[in-house]
Every structure is written in C-alpha cells, then in structure tokens.
Amino acid sequence: MDQTSYPRIYVERTLAVIKPDAIHKAEEIEDIILKSGFTILQKRKLQLSPEQCSDFYADQYGKLFFPSLTAFMSSGPIIAATFGSRQRYRPLEVHHRTRQQHQGQRDSSRVP
C-alpha cells in the first residue's frame, strides 16, 4: 500500500501568532517557517477582543506591560497557526523590521 495514504505523524506541534504589526508580512513569515521544515496544520485570521487577549495572556496578568500587551494584540487582525514538525523541537526565530529595529533594537517573534 502507498505510504502517502497514511496520516502523517508530527512529533512537535507549535502555535504561532503573527501579531498585528506584522500581518502585512504574513506570507513572508509563513514561507520562512515552511522552509524550516514545518507544515501548516491549521491557520486562521481573526480579530481578538481585549477580553480574549486578557484570557490568552492571563499568565502575564499583573505585570506592568499587561495593559499595553492586550491593547496591542487587540488593535488589529492576527493570524494564529498551528505548525507541525516531524523532527524534535528546535527554536526558530522570525524577525520583521520595525521602528525599534531602525533605532538599533532587534524585534523578533519567536516561533518554536
């Protein structure tokens, strides 16, 4: 029997969130992730409410940056995607240019 008829088994699954300020580079970011050996299992573009962001980042509650984090993440659409890998965990960082980067600081979105 042909091996392609069997479902693929992924050793690792990873949630990636493309933030509102990088949504215009979503295709470029996805290409980098795919070229790194990951497969897109699910992908959804959505707009989170401040309440949904508060729930998602509940572990950050009480920290000084929490209000600005939830305001930023609910300020525009995001892409939430689940990626699978047939290999064990390896970190992957996807960088995008921002105002901070132009000022000499590096802005990155870590995608494990």
Secondary structure as UniProt FT lines:
FT   HELIX           3..5
FT   STRAND          12..18
FT   HELIX           20..25
FT   HELIX           26..35
FT   TURN            36..37
FT   STRAND          39..46
FT   HELIX           50..56
FT   HELIX           58..60
FT   TURN            61..62
FT   TURN            64..65
FT   HELIX           66..73
FT   STRAND          78..85
FT   STRAND          92..95
FT   HELIX           99..102
FT   TURN            103..104
FT   STRAND          108..111
//
